[in-house]
Amino acid sequence: MKEKREGFGLEMKTFDGADGNSYLVFRTRNGSFHAFMEVEAKEAARQCGADGDKNTRGLWAELWREAD
């Protein structure tokens, strides 16, 4: 019998900061923590170089293609 394959052990939780921002926090298997602040997705896409009047998904799809 084979042992069950294990994943990366990446856990995540969200937290509301006293500053009014939301934070997505990842904890790795080795105990490291990485935090990301939530931003509005459409504005983030524009800050990353997407342009035009597309919906959010369209903006990110454009950026994703260009990154290849």
N, C-alpha and C positions, 0 to 999 in steps of 0.2 A: 504494500500500500504506500502510495506517495504522500508526502506531507503536503498540506495545503499551501499554496503559494502565498507569500506575504507581500503586501503592498509597501508603499513608502512610509506609512504611518503618519501621514500628514493630517493633522486635525485643524479645524478652523472654528472660530466663534466671532460674533460681532459684539461690539461694546459701544455704548453711547458715552462720549466724553463730556466733561464739564464745560468744554468750549462750544458745545452744540454740534460737534461733528460726530459722524459715525465711523468706527474703525473696524476693519476686518483684520483679525489677528490669526496667523498660522503658527502652529507649534510643530516642529519636526520631531522625528523619532529620537534624535539625540538631545532634545530639550531646548533647542534654539527657538526664539520667537521672532516673527517678522510681522510688522504692522503696516497696513495700508489705509489711507484715509479715503472715505467714499466721496466721489465727486459726481456731478451730473454727467452722464455718459456722452451726451451730444456735445457738450462743451469740451470734454476731454478729447473727443475725436478731432474737434476743430483745433485744439491746442497742439495736437499731434500732426497737423498738416492737412486734414481733410477739409474740403470746401464744397460749396454748393448747398442746395436746399433739400438734399436727400433726407430721409428719415434716419434715425440713429443707426439702425442696422445697416443701411446703405453706406453711411459714412465709414463705419468700422470695416465693412466688407471691402471697400475701396482701399483703405489703409492696409488691410491684411494682405490683399493681392500685391500691393506695391512693395511689401516687405519681403516677398519671395525673391 
